[in-house]
Amino acid sequence: MDILAFLIPVSLFLGGLGLAAFVWSVKTRQFDDPQGDAERILRTDYDEHPRED
């Protein structure tokens, strides 16, 4: 039972960290173009070979 005193705060901290990362990504408009992503997957003019830099 002593391990729960350690695991519960750690899990709450990690969950809060994940929630903060999600809120940050929404506020910085990381998910701003869902329609473009939906159409990009259906395009036929894609390049099968990667660019050589």
N, C-alpha and C positions, 0 to 999 in steps of 0.2 A: 504493500500500500504506500510505502514511502516513495516509490518510483512515480506514482501518480502526481505527487506534489511537484515533480520535475517535468513530467511529460505534458500535463495540462497547460501550464504557462508557455511552454515551448510551442505547442500546437496552436495556441491562441496567437502567439507572436507571429508564427509563420503564416497563419491564415490572414492576419491583419496586414502583413507584408504583401501577400498576394493581392488582397483587396486594394491596397494602396497602389500597387503597380497597375492594376486594371483601371482604377480611377484616373491615374496619371495618363495612361494610354488613351483613354476616352477624351480627356481634356486637351491633349495635344493633337487630337484629330487623327489618330493612327488608323481609325476605321472609317475614314471619310468617304471612300469611293466603293461601296459594295456593288453598285450597278456595273461599274467598269470591270470589276473582278468577275462578275457573273458573265459578262459578255466576252471577256478575254479568253476564257476557257473554251469557248465555242468557235474561236477563229481558226481558219485553216491556213493562214499565211504565217505560220510559225517557222522558226529556224531550228532544224534538228541538230546542227553542229554549233558548239560554243565558239565565241570569238577568241582568237588568239591574240593575246596582248604582247 
